[in-house]
Amino acid sequence: MKIQRIAVLPQGFKANGLSAGIKKSRKPDLALFYSLISAKAGCVVTANKVKAAPLVVNQEHLRKAKNFQAIIVNSGNANCFTGSAGIKDAQDTAGILSRELDLKKESVLVASTGIIGRRLPLDKIKRSIPELVRGLSAGGIVKAKKAILTTDIITKEITLEFNIGDSAVKICGIAKGSGMIAPNMATMLGFIFTDARISQKALDKALRSAVDNSFNCITVDGCMSTNDTVIILANGAARNKLINSGKEFDLFQEALNIVCLELAKLIIRDGEGATKFITIKVSGARSLKEAKQAGLAIANSNLFKTAIFGENPNFGRVAASIGSAGVSFNENKLKVFLSPLNKKIVRVKVDLFAGRFSSTIYTCDLSPEYIKINAAYN
């Protein structure tokens, strides 16, 4: 497999991004991703019971349609906790774009990120959509990946190429997110594009598995967002043998796992105010669930995270976190290892000596800068 640390769209995809004036800063805030041919879509969203309007609209579209061609994304406004008006704004956004592209409304998916509780400035989006469509190109991913950002410092992107039989297949992924990051899922948007020819059942299965072992294994601050969405579009332009099961599916799953995990790690590296990237591996658990549970208990401990920031090797904070996790272990056998804390990358290893299951969680330290960023966010 060939990995590129930049976003390169697969066959049949175009994108664009621009400033619609949603953000006061006038930075890019509206992105469009478009497939020239109809594509299958897979989608995973936040477990938060307060769901932003775009998530509600997308769920409706995914129930009604089998083929999709466009995703429109705005940053600077979450369109969340805005009631029926917010739902209508998300629906109207999809409708305006569908008419401009001559598509069915249900073939358009929408996403938003930013401040909660404010109406979407639909007039600004409406005025910008014609220009957004005119500027679509394969190279437009460069603009689009910047237009989805909020407090992010870096763009998150990766492209992976591999073969299914004699056919070259590409998977491109971009994401945003740096704070309000917690599993199921984090305050993040992820968009994945592939020219692979794959069945709907296989696509859904592959995405859920990849998300569970990547985006659902990261945390910055333990706060679950309302807008989290990961969407994958597969347009089949590579004309490979249909992926449904067997070795072709295993290969696709491996590639998608790599893309999602790399994006997830980039989110942690860009954690708000983060100075250290932390890997927590918990082994010897009775079940995978308990291994992940213990790892997240450590990763979400503010005491642990501030200790890592201060380069204070306080093992007690790790042990206390595990003890609060509600998992089975023998305190007298528990082992905790911390790598040197004066490095940018810190590794934590825990052995519960209770079983054979393990899980790896990714997080970052908690610095004063995190407080400054979130105290001033508006």
C-alpha positions as CSV (number, residue, x, y, z in Angstrom):
1,M,0.0,0.0,0.0
2,K,1.2,3.5,-0.9
3,I,0.5,6.2,1.7
4,Q,0.6,9.9,1.0
5,R,0.3,12.5,3.8
6,I,-1.7,14.8,1.6
7,A,-5.3,14.6,0.3
8,V,-5.5,13.4,-3.3
9,L,-9.1,12.7,-4.5
10,P,-9.8,9.4,-6.1
11,Q,-11.2,9.1,-9.6
12,G,-14.5,10.8,-10.2
13,F,-14.4,13.2,-7.3
14,K,-14.1,17.0,-7.2
15,A,-14.1,19.5,-4.3
16,N,-13.9,23.2,-3.5
17,G,-13.8,25.6,-0.6
18,L,-14.3,29.3,0.0
19,S,-15.3,32.0,2.5
20,A,-19.0,32.6,2.7
21,G,-18.7,35.0,5.5
22,I,-20.0,32.6,8.2
23,K,-16.8,33.2,10.3
24,K,-16.1,36.7,11.5
25,S,-12.4,36.1,10.6
26,R,-13.4,35.7,6.9
27,K,-11.4,32.5,6.8
28,P,-12.7,29.7,4.5
29,D,-15.9,28.3,6.0
30,L,-17.9,26.5,3.2
31,A,-16.7,23.3,1.5
32,L,-18.2,21.0,-1.2
33,F,-17.3,17.5,-2.1
34,Y,-18.8,16.1,-5.3
35,S,-18.8,12.8,-7.1
36,L,-19.3,12.9,-10.9
37,I,-21.1,9.6,-10.7
38,S,-23.5,8.3,-8.1
39,A,-21.9,6.8,-5.0
40,K,-22.8,4.6,-2.1
41,A,-22.6,6.3,1.3
42,G,-21.8,5.1,4.8
43,C,-22.2,7.3,7.8
44,V,-21.5,7.1,11.6
45,V,-22.6,9.9,13.9
46,T,-22.2,11.0,17.5
47,A,-23.9,9.0,20.3
48,N,-24.9,12.4,21.9
49,K,-28.7,12.6,22.4
50,V,-28.5,16.2,21.4
51,K,-27.9,15.9,17.7
52,A,-27.3,18.8,15.3
53,A,-29.7,19.5,12.5
54,P,-27.5,18.2,9.7
55,L,-27.3,14.8,11.4
56,V,-31.1,14.5,11.5
57,V,-31.4,15.5,7.9
58,N,-28.7,13.1,6.8
59,Q,-30.4,10.2,8.6
60,E,-33.5,11.0,6.7
61,H,-31.7,11.2,3.3
62,L,-29.9,7.9,4.1
63,R,-33.2,6.2,4.7
64,K,-34.7,7.5,1.5
65,A,-31.9,7.3,-1.0
66,K,-29.4,4.6,-2.1
67,N,-27.1,6.8,-4.2
68,F,-25.3,10.1,-3.2
69,Q,-23.2,12.6,-5.0
70,A,-22.5,15.6,-2.8
71,I,-21.5,16.7,0.7
72,I,-21.7,20.3,1.7
73,V,-20.0,21.4,4.9
74,N,-19.9,24.7,6.8
75,S,-17.7,25.7,9.7
76,G,-18.2,28.5,12.1
77,N,-21.8,27.5,13.0
78,A,-22.9,24.1,14.3
79,N,-26.6,24.5,13.4
80,C,-27.4,22.7,16.6
81,F,-30.0,23.3,19.3
82,T,-31.8,25.5,16.8
83,G,-35.1,23.6,16.8
84,S,-37.3,23.1,13.7
85,A,-35.8,26.2,12.1
86,G,-32.3,24.5,12.2
87,I,-33.7,21.4,10.5
88,K,-35.3,23.6,7.8
89,D,-32.0,25.4,7.3
90,A,-30.1,22.1,6.8
91,Q,-32.8,20.9,4.4
92,D,-32.8,24.2,2.5
93,T,-29.0,24.0,2.2
94,A,-29.3,20.5,0.6
95,G,-32.1,21.7,-1.6
96,I,-30.3,24.8,-2.9
97,L,-27.2,22.8,-3.7
98,S,-29.2,20.0,-5.3
99,R,-30.8,22.4,-7.7
100,E,-27.5,24.0,-8.6
101,L,-26.0,20.6,-9.4
102,D,-29.2,19.2,-10.9
103,L,-29.4,16.4,-8.4
104,K,-32.1,14.9,-6.2
105,K,-32.2,16.6,-2.8
106,E,-31.8,13.3,-1.0
107,S,-28.5,12.6,-2.8
108,V,-26.9,15.6,-0.9
109,L,-25.5,15.2,2.6
110,V,-24.8,18.1,4.9
111,A,-22.5,18.8,7.8
112,S,-21.8,21.7,10.2
113,T,-19.3,22.6,12.9
114,G,-18.8,25.6,15.1
115,I,-20.9,27.5,17.7
116,I,-24.0,25.8,19.1
117,G,-27.3,27.6,19.4
118,R,-27.1,30.1,16.6
119,R,-29.2,30.0,13.4
120,L,-27.3,29.2,10.2
121,P,-26.8,32.3,8.0
122,L,-28.6,30.6,5.1
123,D,-28.5,33.7,3.0
124,K,-24.7,33.8,3.0
125,I,-24.6,30.1,2.1
126,K,-27.2,30.5,-0.7
127,R,-25.2,33.4,-2.2
128,S,-22.0,31.3,-2.2
129,I,-23.2,28.0,-3.6
130,P,-23.0,29.0,-7.3
131,E,-19.4,30.0,-6.9
132,L,-18.7,26.9,-4.9
133,V,-20.0,24.7,-7.7
134,R,-18.3,26.6,-10.5
135,G,-14.9,26.2,-8.7
136,L,-15.2,22.4,-8.4
137,S,-12.0,20.6,-9.4
138,A,-9.9,17.6,-8.4
139,G,-7.4,20.0,-6.9
140,G,-10.1,21.8,-5.0
141,I,-9.5,19.5,-2.1
142,V,-6.7,21.9,-1.0
143,K,-9.3,24.6,-0.4
144,A,-12.0,22.3,0.9
145,K,-9.8,20.7,3.6
146,K,-9.2,24.2,5.1
147,A,-12.8,25.3,4.9
148,I,-14.0,22.6,7.4
149,L,-11.6,23.8,10.2
150,T,-12.6,25.6,13.5
151,T,-9.9,25.7,16.3
152,D,-7.7,23.4,14.3
153,I,-4.1,24.4,13.8
154,I,-3.3,21.8,11.1
155,T,-5.3,20.1,8.4
156,K,-5.8,16.3,8.8
157,E,-5.4,14.4,5.6
158,I,-4.2,11.1,4.1
159,T,-4.4,9.2,0.9
160,L,-3.8,5.5,0.5
161,E,-3.5,3.6,-2.8
162,F,-3.7,-0.2,-3.2
163,N,-4.8,-2.8,-5.6
164,I,-7.9,-5.0,-5.7
165,G,-6.9,-7.6,-8.3
166,D,-5.6,-5.7,-11.3
167,S,-7.5,-2.5,-10.4
168,A,-5.8,0.4,-8.6
169,V,-8.0,1.7,-5.8
170,K,-7.6,4.9,-3.8
171,I,-9.0,6.0,-0.4
172,C,-8.7,9.7,0.6
173,G,-9.6,11.0,4.0
174,I,-9.7,14.4,5.6
175,A,-10.9,15.4,9.0
176,K,-11.3,18.3,11.4
177,G,-11.2,18.3,15.2
178,S,-8.9,19.4,18.0
179,G,-11.1,19.9,21.1
180,M,-14.3,18.6,22.6
181,I,-12.9,15.2,21.6
182,A,-14.3,12.0,23.2
183,P,-15.4,8.6,21.9
184,N,-18.8,7.8,20.3
185,M,-17.7,10.1,18.6
186,A,-15.5,13.1,19.1
187,T,-16.2,16.7,18.1
188,M,-15.0,16.0,14.6
189,L,-16.0,15.7,11.0
190,G,-14.4,13.1,8.8
191,F,-14.9,12.7,5.1
192,I,-13.6,9.7,3.2
193,F,-13.7,9.2,-0.5
194,T,-12.9,6.1,-2.5
195,D,-13.3,4.9,-6.0
196,A,-13.6,1.3,-4.9
197,R,-16.6,-0.7,-6.1
198,I,-18.1,-2.2,-2.9
199,S,-21.5,-3.4,-1.8
200,Q,-23.5,-1.3,0.6
201,K,-23.4,-4.0,3.3
202,A,-19.6,-4.3,3.1
203,L,-19.2,-0.5,3.1
204,D,-21.3,-0.1,6.2
205,K,-19.5,-2.9,8.0
206,A,-16.0,-1.7,7.1
207,L,-16.8,1.9,8.2
208,R,-18.2,0.9,11.6
209,S,-15.2,-1.3,12.3
210,A,-12.7,1.3,11.2
211,V,-14.4,4.0,13.3
212,D,-14.6,1.9,16.4
213,N,-10.9,1.2,16.3
214,S,-9.8,4.8,15.5
215,F,-12.1,7.7,16.2
216,N,-13.8,5.9,19.1
217,C,-10.3,5.3,20.7
218,I,-9.3,9.0,21.0
219,T,-10.1,11.6,23.6
220,V,-8.8,15.1,24.2
221,D,-11.0,16.3,27.0
222,G,-13.8,13.7,27.5
223,C,-16.4,16.0,26.1
224,M,-18.8,14.5,23.6
225,S,-19.9,16.8,20.7
226,T,-23.3,17.1,19.0
227,N,-22.2,17.3,15.4
228,D,-19.7,14.4,15.0
229,T,-20.0,12.7,11.6
230,V,-17.9,10.4,9.5
231,I,-19.1,9.9,6.0
232,I,-17.6,7.7,3.3
233,L,-18.6,7.9,-0.4
234,A,-17.7,5.0,-2.7
235,N,-18.3,5.7,-6.4
236,G,-16.9,2.5,-8.0
237,A,-14.9,4.4,-10.6
238,A,-11.9,2.1,-10.1
239,R,-14.0,-0.7,-11.7
240,N,-12.5,-3.4,-9.5
241,K,-14.1,-6.7,-8.7
242,L,-17.1,-6.0,-6.4
243,I,-15.9,-6.0,-2.8
244,N,-18.4,-8.0,-0.7
245,S,-16.4,-10.5,1.4
246,G,-13.3,-12.6,1.4
247,K,-9.8,-11.3,0.7
248,E,-11.0,-8.3,-1.2
249,F,-13.0,-7.1,1.8
250,D,-10.1,-7.8,4.2
251,L,-7.8,-5.7,2.0
252,F,-10.3,-2.8,1.9
253,Q,-10.9,-3.0,5.6
254,E,-7.1,-2.9,6.3
255,A,-6.8,0.2,4.1
256,L,-9.7,2.0,5.6
257,N,-8.5,1.2,9.1
258,I,-5.2,2.9,8.3
259,V,-6.9,6.0,6.9
260,C,-9.2,6.4,9.9
261,L,-6.5,5.7,12.5
262,E,-4.1,8.2,10.9
263,L,-6.8,10.8,10.9
264,A,-7.7,10.1,14.5
265,K,-4.0,10.4,15.6
266,L,-3.7,13.7,13.8
267,I,-6.7,15.0,15.7
268,I,-4.9,14.1,19.0
269,R,-1.7,15.7,17.8
270,D,-3.7,18.9,17.1
271,G,-5.5,18.8,20.5
272,E,-6.3,22.2,21.8
273,G,-3.2,23.4,23.7
274,A,-1.6,19.9,23.5
275,T,2.2,19.6,24.0
276,K,2.4,15.8,24.1
277,F,0.9,12.9,22.2
278,I,0.0,10.0,24.6
279,T,-0.5,6.4,23.8
280,I,-2.2,4.2,26.5
281,K,-2.1,0.5,26.0
282,V,-4.1,-1.6,28.4
283,S,-3.6,-5.4,28.3
284,G,-4.6,-8.3,30.4
285,A,-8.3,-7.3,30.5
286,R,-11.2,-9.7,30.8
287,S,-12.8,-8.3,27.7
288,L,-12.1,-5.7,24.9
289,K,-14.8,-3.5,26.5
290,E,-13.0,-3.5,29.8
291,A,-9.6,-2.9,28.2
292,K,-11.0,0.2,26.4
293,Q,-12.9,1.3,29.5
294,A,-9.7,1.3,31.6
295,G,-7.8,3.1,28.9
296,L,-10.4,5.8,28.6
297,A,-10.6,6.3,32.3
298,I,-6.9,7.1,32.3
299,A,-7.0,9.2,29.2
300,N,-9.9,11.3,30.5
301,S,-8.4,12.0,33.9
302,N,-7.5,15.7,34.2
303,L,-5.1,14.8,37.0
304,F,-3.3,12.4,34.8
305,K,-3.3,14.7,31.8
306,T,-1.9,17.7,33.8
307,A,0.7,15.5,35.4
308,I,1.9,14.5,31.9
309,F,2.0,18.2,30.9
310,G,4.1,19.0,34.1
311,E,6.3,16.0,33.4
312,N,5.4,14.6,36.8
313,P,5.7,10.7,36.8
314,N,2.8,10.2,39.3
315,F,1.9,6.6,38.9
316,G,-0.9,7.0,41.5
317,R,-3.0,9.0,39.1
318,V,-2.9,6.1,36.6
319,A,-3.7,3.6,39.3
320,A,-6.6,5.7,40.7
321,S,-8.1,6.1,37.3
322,I,-8.1,2.4,36.7
323,G,-9.7,1.8,40.1
324,S,-12.5,4.1,39.1
325,A,-13.1,2.5,35.7
326,G,-15.3,-0.4,37.0
327,V,-13.2,-3.1,35.5
328,S,-11.8,-6.3,37.1
329,F,-8.2,-6.5,38.2
330,N,-6.0,-7.5,41.1
331,E,-4.4,-4.5,42.7
332,N,-1.5,-6.6,43.9
333,K,-0.7,-7.7,40.3
334,L,-1.4,-4.4,38.5
335,K,1.6,-3.1,36.6
336,V,2.0,0.5,35.2
337,F,4.8,1.7,32.9
338,L,5.4,5.3,31.9
339,S,8.0,6.3,29.3
340,P,10.1,9.4,29.9
341,L,7.8,12.4,30.2
342,N,10.3,15.0,28.8
343,K,9.5,13.8,25.3
344,K,6.8,14.8,22.8
345,I,5.5,11.3,22.6
346,V,4.6,9.5,25.9
347,R,3.7,5.9,26.2
348,V,1.7,4.4,29.0
349,K,1.4,0.6,29.4
350,V,-0.9,-1.1,31.9
351,D,-1.3,-4.8,32.6
352,L,-4.4,-5.8,34.5
353,F,-3.5,-9.5,34.7
354,A,-7.2,-10.4,34.5
355,G,-7.5,-11.8,31.0
356,R,-6.2,-11.8,27.5
357,F,-7.8,-8.7,25.9
358,S,-6.0,-5.4,25.1
359,S,-6.9,-2.0,23.7
360,T,-5.0,1.2,22.8
361,I,-6.3,4.7,23.4
362,Y,-4.8,7.9,22.2
363,T,-4.9,11.2,24.0
364,C,-2.9,14.3,24.8
365,D,-1.9,16.3,27.8
366,L,-3.9,19.2,29.3
367,S,-2.2,22.6,29.3
368,P,-3.2,26.1,30.3
369,E,-3.6,26.9,26.6
370,Y,-6.6,24.6,26.5
371,I,-8.4,26.8,29.0
372,K,-7.5,30.0,27.1
373,I,-8.7,28.6,23.8
374,N,-12.1,27.4,25.1
375,A,-12.7,30.4,27.4
376,A,-12.4,32.7,24.4
377,Y,-14.3,30.5,21.8
378,N,-17.3,32.3,20.4
